[in-house]
Amino acid sequence: MKVTYDVETDTLTVVFRDVPIAESDEDKPGVILDYDVAGNLVSIEVLEASSRVEEPRSVTLATTG
């Protein structure tokens, strides 16, 4: 998994799998879900991230179990 924040475009992207994107869907305004050819979720893009995410430049990894 890869998380990036682009300061210039104010976009936060979380990539779950590094495969080609076949389809994108704006689930909610400013939240784009990307899918592969099989319909599996590949990535999530958050537009205007600085107003939607508490700290878009910081990532905390939490695991359970």
PDB file of N, CA, C and O in Angstrom:
ATOM      1  N   MET A   1       0.857  -1.171   0.000  1.00  0.00           N
ATOM      2  CA  MET A   1       0.000   0.000   0.000  1.00  0.00           C
ATOM      3  C   MET A   1       0.901   1.231   0.000  1.00  0.00           C
ATOM      4  O   MET A   1       1.950   1.259   0.644  1.00  0.00           O
ATOM      5  N   LYS A   2       0.464   2.239  -0.736  1.00  0.00           N
ATOM      6  CA  LYS A   2       1.249   3.468  -0.847  1.00  0.00           C
ATOM      7  C   LYS A   2       0.317   4.658  -0.616  1.00  0.00           C
ATOM      8  O   LYS A   2      -0.773   4.723  -1.184  1.00  0.00           O
ATOM      9  N   VAL A   3       0.757   5.597   0.222  1.00  0.00           N
ATOM     10  CA  VAL A   3      -0.012   6.807   0.506  1.00  0.00           C
ATOM     11  C   VAL A   3       0.818   8.006   0.076  1.00  0.00           C
ATOM     12  O   VAL A   3       1.976   8.141   0.474  1.00  0.00           O
ATOM     13  N   THR A   4       0.225   8.884  -0.742  1.00  0.00           N
ATOM     14  CA  THR A   4       0.932  10.090  -1.166  1.00  0.00           C
ATOM     15  C   THR A   4       0.023  11.301  -1.001  1.00  0.00           C
ATOM     16  O   THR A   4      -1.200  11.215  -1.119  1.00  0.00           O
ATOM     17  N   TYR A   5       0.658  12.422  -0.726  1.00  0.00           N
ATOM     18  CA  TYR A   5      -0.058  13.689  -0.655  1.00  0.00           C
ATOM     19  C   TYR A   5       0.653  14.671  -1.567  1.00  0.00           C
ATOM     20  O   TYR A   5       1.842  14.936  -1.391  1.00  0.00           O
ATOM     21  N   ASP A   6      -0.064  15.210  -2.539  1.00  0.00           N
ATOM     22  CA  ASP A   6       0.477  16.185  -3.475  1.00  0.00           C
ATOM     23  C   ASP A   6       0.069  17.576  -3.003  1.00  0.00           C
ATOM     24  O   ASP A   6      -1.106  17.938  -3.061  1.00  0.00           O
ATOM     25  N   VAL A   7       1.036  18.347  -2.539  1.00  0.00           N
ATOM     26  CA  VAL A   7       0.772  19.675  -1.998  1.00  0.00           C
ATOM     27  C   VAL A   7       0.212  20.608  -3.072  1.00  0.00           C
ATOM     28  O   VAL A   7      -0.704  21.386  -2.808  1.00  0.00           O
ATOM     29  N   GLU A   8       0.764  20.527  -4.285  1.00  0.00           N
ATOM     30  CA  GLU A   8       0.343  21.426  -5.357  1.00  0.00           C
ATOM     31  C   GLU A   8      -1.120  21.241  -5.743  1.00  0.00           C
ATOM     32  O   GLU A   8      -1.830  22.219  -5.977  1.00  0.00           O
ATOM     33  N   THR A   9      -1.572  19.989  -5.812  1.00  0.00           N
ATOM     34  CA  THR A   9      -2.969  19.729  -6.187  1.00  0.00           C
ATOM     35  C   THR A   9      -3.864  19.490  -4.982  1.00  0.00           C
ATOM     36  O   THR A   9      -5.079  19.359  -5.128  1.00  0.00           O
ATOM     37  N   ASP A  10      -3.268  19.432  -3.782  1.00  0.00           N
ATOM     38  CA  ASP A  10      -3.997  19.173  -2.533  1.00  0.00           C
ATOM     39  C   ASP A  10      -4.800  17.878  -2.640  1.00  0.00           C
ATOM     40  O   ASP A  10      -5.980  17.820  -2.296  1.00  0.00           O
ATOM     41  N   THR A  11      -4.106  16.828  -3.137  1.00  0.00           N
ATOM     42  CA  THR A  11      -4.742  15.530  -3.349  1.00  0.00           C
ATOM     43  C   THR A  11      -4.047  14.461  -2.517  1.00  0.00           C
ATOM     44  O   THR A  11      -2.824  14.331  -2.550  1.00  0.00           O
ATOM     45  N   LEU A  12      -4.839  13.701  -1.775  1.00  0.00           N
ATOM     46  CA  LEU A  12      -4.344  12.563  -1.006  1.00  0.00           C
ATOM     47  C   LEU A  12      -4.739  11.299  -1.753  1.00  0.00           C
ATOM     48  O   LEU A  12      -5.908  11.116  -2.093  1.00  0.00           O
ATOM     49  N   THR A  13      -3.772  10.426  -2.009  1.00  0.00           N
ATOM     50  CA  THR A  13      -4.041   9.193  -2.735  1.00  0.00           C
ATOM     51  C   THR A  13      -3.561   7.998  -1.932  1.00  0.00           C
ATOM     52  O   THR A  13      -2.434   7.979  -1.439  1.00  0.00           O
ATOM     53  N   VAL A  14      -4.429   6.998  -1.805  1.00  0.00           N
ATOM     54  CA  VAL A  14      -4.080   5.739  -1.157  1.00  0.00           C
ATOM     55  C   VAL A  14      -4.204   4.655  -2.223  1.00  0.00           C
ATOM     56  O   VAL A  14      -5.292   4.395  -2.735  1.00  0.00           O
ATOM     57  N   VAL A  15      -3.069   4.024  -2.552  1.00  0.00           N
ATOM     58  CA  VAL A  15      -3.051   2.976  -3.568  1.00  0.00           C
ATOM     59  C   VAL A  15      -2.936   1.630  -2.856  1.00  0.00           C
ATOM     60  O   VAL A  15      -1.983   1.388  -2.116  1.00  0.00           O
ATOM     61  N   PHE A  16      -3.912   0.764  -3.089  1.00  0.00           N
ATOM     62  CA  PHE A  16      -3.922  -0.558  -2.462  1.00  0.00           C
ATOM     63  C   PHE A  16      -3.188  -1.594  -3.309  1.00  0.00           C
ATOM     64  O   PHE A  16      -2.527  -2.490  -2.783  1.00  0.00           O
ATOM     65  N   ARG A  17      -3.317  -1.457  -4.637  1.00  0.00           N
ATOM     66  CA  ARG A  17      -2.674  -2.401  -5.551  1.00  0.00           C
ATOM     67  C   ARG A  17      -2.155  -1.626  -6.751  1.00  0.00           C
ATOM     68  O   ARG A  17      -2.841  -0.741  -7.263  1.00  0.00           O
ATOM     69  N   ASP A  18      -0.946  -1.952  -7.204  1.00  0.00           N
ATOM     70  CA  ASP A  18      -0.331  -1.271  -8.336  1.00  0.00           C
ATOM     71  C   ASP A  18      -0.713  -1.991  -9.630  1.00  0.00           C
ATOM     72  O   ASP A  18       0.094  -2.709 -10.220  1.00  0.00           O
ATOM     73  N   VAL A  19      -1.957  -1.783 -10.058  1.00  0.00           N
ATOM     74  CA  VAL A  19      -2.481  -2.370 -11.294  1.00  0.00           C
ATOM     75  C   VAL A  19      -3.181  -1.266 -12.080  1.00  0.00           C
ATOM     76  O   VAL A  19      -3.531  -0.231 -11.513  1.00  0.00           O
ATOM     77  N   PRO A  20      -3.388  -1.474 -13.380  1.00  0.00           N
ATOM     78  CA  PRO A  20      -4.064  -0.451 -14.173  1.00  0.00           C
ATOM     79  C   PRO A  20      -5.489  -0.175 -13.679  1.00  0.00           C
ATOM     80  O   PRO A  20      -6.202  -1.083 -13.251  1.00  0.00           O
ATOM     81  N   ILE A  21      -5.877   1.081 -13.749  1.00  0.00           N
ATOM     82  CA  ILE A  21      -7.229   1.488 -13.358  1.00  0.00           C
ATOM     83  C   ILE A  21      -8.131   1.378 -14.577  1.00  0.00           C
ATOM     84  O   ILE A  21      -7.837   1.940 -15.633  1.00  0.00           O
ATOM     85  N   ALA A  22      -9.230   0.653 -14.425  1.00  0.00           N
ATOM     86  CA  ALA A  22     -10.168   0.458 -15.525  1.00  0.00           C
ATOM     87  C   ALA A  22     -11.361   1.400 -15.427  1.00  0.00           C
ATOM     88  O   ALA A  22     -11.971   1.756 -16.435  1.00  0.00           O
ATOM     89  N   GLU A  23     -11.686   1.797 -14.197  1.00  0.00           N
ATOM     90  CA  GLU A  23     -12.874   2.636 -13.995  1.00  0.00           C
ATOM     91  C   GLU A  23     -12.694   3.481 -12.739  1.00  0.00           C
ATOM     92  O   GLU A  23     -12.097   3.036 -11.759  1.00  0.00           O
ATOM     93  N   SER A  24     -13.211   4.691 -12.780  1.00  0.00           N
ATOM     94  CA  SER A  24     -13.196   5.583 -11.611  1.00  0.00           C
ATOM     95  C   SER A  24     -14.614   6.051 -11.348  1.00  0.00           C
ATOM     96  O   SER A  24     -15.397   6.259 -12.275  1.00  0.00           O
ATOM     97  N   ASP A  25     -14.932   6.214 -10.073  1.00  0.00           N
ATOM     98  CA  ASP A  25     -16.275   6.629  -9.689  1.00  0.00           C
ATOM     99  C   ASP A  25     -16.154   7.641  -8.556  1.00  0.00           C
ATOM    100  O   ASP A  25     -15.490   7.369  -7.556  1.00  0.00           O
ATOM    101  N   GLU A  26     -16.783   8.800  -8.699  1.00  0.00           N
ATOM    102  CA  GLU A  26     -16.779   9.793  -7.624  1.00  0.00           C
ATOM    103  C   GLU A  26     -17.900   9.426  -6.662  1.00  0.00           C
ATOM    104  O   GLU A  26     -19.057   9.797  -6.856  1.00  0.00           O
ATOM    105  N   ASP A  27     -17.529   8.687  -5.618  1.00  0.00           N
ATOM    106  CA  ASP A  27     -18.486   8.164  -4.640  1.00  0.00           C
ATOM    107  C   ASP A  27     -19.217   9.294  -3.933  1.00  0.00           C
ATOM    108  O   ASP A  27     -20.444   9.277  -3.834  1.00  0.00           O
ATOM    109  N   LYS A  28     -18.491  10.248  -3.457  1.00  0.00           N
ATOM    110  CA  LYS A  28     -19.004  11.465  -2.830  1.00  0.00           C
ATOM    111  C   LYS A  28     -18.247  12.610  -3.483  1.00  0.00           C
ATOM    112  O   LYS A  28     -17.182  12.378  -4.056  1.00  0.00           O
ATOM    113  N   PRO A  29     -18.752  13.832  -3.421  1.00  0.00           N
ATOM    114  CA  PRO A  29     -17.999  14.941  -4.017  1.00  0.00           C
ATOM    115  C   PRO A  29     -16.576  15.021  -3.449  1.00  0.00           C
ATOM    116  O   PRO A  29     -16.385  15.165  -2.241  1.00  0.00           O
ATOM    117  N   GLY A  30     -15.593  14.927  -4.330  1.00  0.00           N
ATOM    118  CA  GLY A  30     -14.201  15.023  -3.909  1.00  0.00           C
ATOM    119  C   GLY A  30     -13.568  13.735  -3.458  1.00  0.00           C
ATOM    120  O   GLY A  30     -12.410  13.742  -3.042  1.00  0.00           O
ATOM    121  N   VAL A  31     -14.290  12.609  -3.524  1.00  0.00           N
ATOM    122  CA  VAL A  31     -13.744  11.304  -3.143  1.00  0.00           C
ATOM    123  C   VAL A  31     -13.903  10.369  -4.341  1.00  0.00           C
ATOM    124  O   VAL A  31     -15.017  10.008  -4.720  1.00  0.00           O
ATOM    125  N   ILE A  32     -12.773   9.988  -4.927  1.00  0.00           N
ATOM    126  CA  ILE A  32     -12.792   9.182  -6.141  1.00  0.00           C
ATOM    127  C   ILE A  32     -12.282   7.780  -5.832  1.00  0.00           C
ATOM    128  O   ILE A  32     -11.204   7.608  -5.264  1.00  0.00           O
ATOM    129  N   LEU A  33     -13.068   6.789  -6.211  1.00  0.00           N
ATOM    130  CA  LEU A  33     -12.694   5.390  -6.041  1.00  0.00           C
ATOM    131  C   LEU A  33     -12.273   4.846  -7.394  1.00  0.00           C
ATOM    132  O   LEU A  33     -12.982   5.030  -8.384  1.00  0.00           O
ATOM    133  N   ASP A  34     -11.120   4.174  -7.449  1.00  0.00           N
ATOM    134  CA  ASP A  34     -10.596   3.613  -8.688  1.00  0.00           C
ATOM    135  C   ASP A  34     -10.640   2.090  -8.616  1.00  0.00           C
ATOM    136  O   ASP A  34     -10.305   1.495  -7.593  1.00  0.00           O
ATOM    137  N   TYR A  35     -11.061   1.466  -9.725  1.00  0.00           N
ATOM    138  CA  TYR A  35     -11.247   0.015  -9.778  1.00  0.00           C
ATOM    139  C   TYR A  35     -10.447  -0.597 -10.917  1.00  0.00           C
ATOM    140  O   TYR A  35     -10.158   0.070 -11.911  1.00  0.00           O
ATOM    141  N   ASP A  36     -10.085  -1.890 -10.770  1.00  0.00           N
ATOM    142  CA  ASP A  36      -9.429  -2.614 -11.852  1.00  0.00           C
ATOM    143  C   ASP A  36     -10.495  -3.248 -12.746  1.00  0.00           C
ATOM    144  O   ASP A  36     -11.686  -3.037 -12.521  1.00  0.00           O
ATOM    145  N   VAL A  37     -10.088  -4.017 -13.753  1.00  0.00           N
ATOM    146  CA  VAL A  37     -11.032  -4.604 -14.705  1.00  0.00           C
ATOM    147  C   VAL A  37     -11.983  -5.602 -14.057  1.00  0.00           C
ATOM    148  O   VAL A  37     -13.078  -5.835 -14.570  1.00  0.00           O
ATOM    149  N   ALA A  38     -11.578  -6.196 -12.933  1.00  0.00           N
ATOM    150  CA  ALA A  38     -12.431  -7.163 -12.229  1.00  0.00           C
ATOM    151  C   ALA A  38     -13.368  -6.496 -11.231  1.00  0.00           C
ATOM    152  O   ALA A  38     -14.164  -7.170 -10.577  1.00  0.00           O
ATOM    153  N   GLY A  39     -13.277  -5.163 -11.111  1.00  0.00           N
ATOM    154  CA  GLY A  39     -14.145  -4.449 -10.179  1.00  0.00           C
ATOM    155  C   GLY A  39     -13.590  -4.335  -8.777  1.00  0.00           C
ATOM    156  O   GLY A  39     -14.295  -3.902  -7.866  1.00  0.00           O
ATOM    157  N   ASN A  40     -12.328  -4.718  -8.585  1.00  0.00           N
ATOM    158  CA  ASN A  40     -11.701  -4.611  -7.267  1.00  0.00           C
ATOM    159  C   ASN A  40     -11.207  -3.182  -7.040  1.00  0.00           C
ATOM    160  O   ASN A  40     -10.718  -2.526  -7.959  1.00  0.00           O
ATOM    161  N   LEU A  41     -11.343  -2.719  -5.814  1.00  0.00           N
ATOM    162  CA  LEU A  41     -10.870  -1.386  -5.459  1.00  0.00           C
ATOM    163  C   LEU A  41      -9.346  -1.336  -5.533  1.00  0.00           C
ATOM    164  O   LEU A  41      -8.657  -2.159  -4.930  1.00  0.00           O
ATOM    165  N   VAL A  42      -8.826  -0.356  -6.285  1.00  0.00           N
ATOM    166  CA  VAL A  42      -7.393  -0.219  -6.488  1.00  0.00           C
ATOM    167  C   VAL A  42      -6.842   0.941  -5.673  1.00  0.00           C
ATOM    168  O   VAL A  42      -5.787   0.823  -5.049  1.00  0.00           O
ATOM    169  N   SER A  43      -7.568   2.082  -5.678  1.00  0.00           N
ATOM    170  CA  SER A  43      -7.088   3.255  -4.949  1.00  0.00           C
ATOM    171  C   SER A  43      -8.229   4.200  -4.616  1.00  0.00           C
ATOM    172  O   SER A  43      -9.328   4.106  -5.162  1.00  0.00           O
ATOM    173  N   ILE A  44      -7.932   5.112  -3.702  1.00  0.00           N
ATOM    174  CA  ILE A  44      -8.872   6.161  -3.291  1.00  0.00           C
ATOM    175  C   ILE A  44      -8.143   7.485  -3.424  1.00  0.00           C
ATOM    176  O   ILE A  44      -7.004   7.617  -2.978  1.00  0.00           O
ATOM    177  N   GLU A  45      -8.792   8.461  -4.031  1.00  0.00           N
ATOM    178  CA  GLU A  45      -8.239   9.800  -4.141  1.00  0.00           C
ATOM    179  C   GLU A  45      -9.157  10.764  -3.403  1.00  0.00           C
ATOM    180  O   GLU A  45     -10.375  10.726  -3.574  1.00  0.00           O
ATOM    181  N   VAL A  46      -8.569  11.625  -2.584  1.00  0.00           N
ATOM    182  CA  VAL A  46      -9.329  12.633  -1.849  1.00  0.00           C
ATOM    183  C   VAL A  46      -8.877  13.999  -2.352  1.00  0.00           C
ATOM    184  O   VAL A  46      -7.734  14.405  -2.138  1.00  0.00           O
ATOM    185  N   LEU A  47      -9.779  14.698  -3.019  1.00  0.00           N
ATOM    186  CA  LEU A  47      -9.491  16.031  -3.535  1.00  0.00           C
ATOM    187  C   LEU A  47      -9.696  17.057  -2.427  1.00  0.00           C
ATOM    188  O   LEU A  47     -10.482  16.830  -1.508  1.00  0.00           O
ATOM    189  N   GLU A  48      -8.994  18.185  -2.511  1.00  0.00           N
ATOM    190  CA  GLU A  48      -9.046  19.216  -1.460  1.00  0.00           C
ATOM    191  C   GLU A  48      -8.803  18.573  -0.091  1.00  0.00           C
ATOM    192  O   GLU A  48      -9.522  18.831   0.875  1.00  0.00           O
ATOM    193  N   ALA A  49      -7.779  17.738  -0.042  1.00  0.00           N
ATOM    194  CA  ALA A  49      -7.495  16.927   1.145  1.00  0.00           C
ATOM    195  C   ALA A  49      -7.259  17.743   2.403  1.00  0.00           C
ATOM    196  O   ALA A  49      -7.647  17.318   3.492  1.00  0.00           O
ATOM    197  N   SER A  50      -6.629  18.909   2.278  1.00  0.00           N
ATOM    198  CA  SER A  50      -6.317  19.695   3.480  1.00  0.00           C
ATOM    199  C   SER A  50      -7.575  20.164   4.201  1.00  0.00           C
ATOM    200  O   SER A  50      -7.511  20.504   5.382  1.00  0.00           O
ATOM    201  N   SER A  51      -8.710  20.189   3.520  1.00  0.00           N
ATOM    202  CA  SER A  51      -9.955  20.580   4.179  1.00  0.00           C
ATOM    203  C   SER A  51     -10.800  19.370   4.568  1.00  0.00           C
ATOM    204  O   SER A  51     -11.840  19.532   5.206  1.00  0.00           O
ATOM    205  N   ARG A  52     -10.371  18.150   4.195  1.00  0.00           N
ATOM    206  CA  ARG A  52     -11.152  16.946   4.478  1.00  0.00           C
ATOM    207  C   ARG A  52     -10.458  15.973   5.431  1.00  0.00           C
ATOM    208  O   ARG A  52     -11.103  15.152   6.082  1.00  0.00           O
ATOM    209  N   VAL A  53      -9.118  16.086   5.497  1.00  0.00           N
ATOM    210  CA  VAL A  53      -8.324  15.156   6.298  1.00  0.00           C
ATOM    211  C   VAL A  53      -7.588  15.949   7.360  1.00  0.00           C
ATOM    212  O   VAL A  53      -7.079  17.037   7.089  1.00  0.00           O
ATOM    213  N   GLU A  54      -7.532  15.413   8.558  1.00  0.00           N
ATOM    214  CA  GLU A  54      -6.929  16.144   9.674  1.00  0.00           C
ATOM    215  C   GLU A  54      -5.488  16.550   9.402  1.00  0.00           C
ATOM    216  O   GLU A  54      -5.148  17.723   9.549  1.00  0.00           O
ATOM    217  N   GLU A  55      -4.635  15.613   9.010  1.00  0.00           N
ATOM    218  CA  GLU A  55      -3.234  15.911   8.718  1.00  0.00           C
ATOM    219  C   GLU A  55      -2.821  15.163   7.457  1.00  0.00           C
ATOM    220  O   GLU A  55      -2.278  14.063   7.555  1.00  0.00           O
ATOM    221  N   PRO A  56      -3.065  15.730   6.266  1.00  0.00           N
ATOM    222  CA  PRO A  56      -2.779  14.981   5.040  1.00  0.00           C
ATOM    223  C   PRO A  56      -1.302  14.678   4.817  1.00  0.00           C
ATOM    224  O   PRO A  56      -0.976  13.804   4.013  1.00  0.00           O
ATOM    225  N   ARG A  57      -0.399  15.378   5.507  1.00  0.00           N
ATOM    226  CA  ARG A  57       1.041  15.129   5.342  1.00  0.00           C
ATOM    227  C   ARG A  57       1.578  14.091   6.311  1.00  0.00           C
ATOM    228  O   ARG A  57       2.773  13.794   6.295  1.00  0.00           O
ATOM    229  N   SER A  58       0.722  13.534   7.153  1.00  0.00           N
ATOM    230  CA  SER A  58       1.164  12.576   8.160  1.00  0.00           C
ATOM    231  C   SER A  58       0.343  11.291   8.059  1.00  0.00           C
ATOM    232  O   SER A  58      -0.869  11.325   7.845  1.00  0.00           O
ATOM    233  N   VAL A  59       1.029  10.160   8.218  1.00  0.00           N
ATOM    234  CA  VAL A  59       0.364   8.861   8.161  1.00  0.00           C
ATOM    235  C   VAL A  59       0.713   8.085   9.421  1.00  0.00           C
ATOM    236  O   VAL A  59       1.877   8.033   9.819  1.00  0.00           O
ATOM    237  N   THR A  60      -0.278   7.489  10.042  1.00  0.00           N
ATOM    238  CA  THR A  60      -0.064   6.629  11.192  1.00  0.00           C
ATOM    239  C   THR A  60      -0.532   5.235  10.831  1.00  0.00           C
ATOM    240  O   THR A  60      -1.677   5.054  10.418  1.00  0.00           O
ATOM    241  N   LEU A  61       0.332   4.252  10.981  1.00  0.00           N
ATOM    242  CA  LEU A  61      -0.011   2.873  10.697  1.00  0.00           C
ATOM    243  C   LEU A  61      -0.405   2.200  11.997  1.00  0.00           C
ATOM    244  O   LEU A  61       0.357   2.202  12.963  1.00  0.00           O
ATOM    245  N   ALA A  62      -1.590   1.627  12.019  1.00  0.00           N
ATOM    246  CA  ALA A  62      -2.053   0.921  13.203  1.00  0.00           C
ATOM    247  C   ALA A  62      -2.441  -0.505  12.796  1.00  0.00           C
ATOM    248  O   ALA A  62      -3.187  -0.696  11.835  1.00  0.00           O
ATOM    249  N   THR A  63      -1.948  -1.476  13.506  1.00  0.00           N
ATOM    250  CA  THR A  63      -2.288  -2.865  13.220  1.00  0.00           C
ATOM    251  C   THR A  63      -2.971  -3.476  14.440  1.00  0.00           C
ATOM    252  O   THR A  63      -2.761  -3.043  15.573  1.00  0.00           O
ATOM    253  N   THR A  64      -3.779  -4.476  14.183  1.00  0.00           N
ATOM    254  CA  THR A  64      -4.452  -5.175  15.269  1.00  0.00           C
ATOM    255  C   THR A  64      -4.172  -6.668  15.141  1.00  0.00           C
ATOM    256  O   THR A  64      -3.810  -7.158  14.071  1.00  0.00           O
ATOM    257  N   GLY A  65      -4.342  -7.364  16.223  1.00  0.00           N
ATOM    258  CA  GLY A  65      -4.208  -8.817  16.193  1.00  0.00           C
ATOM    259  C   GLY A  65      -2.847  -9.240  16.409  1.00  0.00           C
ATOM    260  O   GLY A  65      -2.566 -10.438  16.413  1.00  0.00           O
TER     261      GLY A  65
END
